[in-house]
Amino acid sequence: MSRFDFPGLLRVGVGLGLTPRDVWQLTPAELAFLLGRSGGDAPLGRARLEELAAAFPDKTKDV
């Protein structure tokens, strides 16, 4: 497990004009937005869901 750089996070937040309290209250999505990393991958679509269901079918017991 890698260590999270809490001091670095605090420096970035304060550098953006936030108080330390504001930094610790940020959600991961808000932090990503402030760091210019918003967007990310698109949500799972129906076609991809069907591909995954075919590749990993639910196993049922014979009753």
CORLINTA-V819985 format. One record per pair of residues at least 12 apart in sequence whose ideal C-beta (glycine too) atoms are under 10 Angstrom apart, sorted by the first residue. I is the first residue (numbers start at 0). GAP is how many residues later the second one is. Records with the same first field share a line. If there is no record, write none. Layout:
BEGIN
I = GAP ; GAP
END
This chain:
BEGIN
5 = 17 ; 18
8 = 14 ; 15 ; 17 ; 22 ; 26
9 = 13 ; 14
10 = 12
11 = 19 ; 22 ; 23
12 = 13 ; 18 ; 21 ; 22
15 = 18 ; 19
17 = 16
END
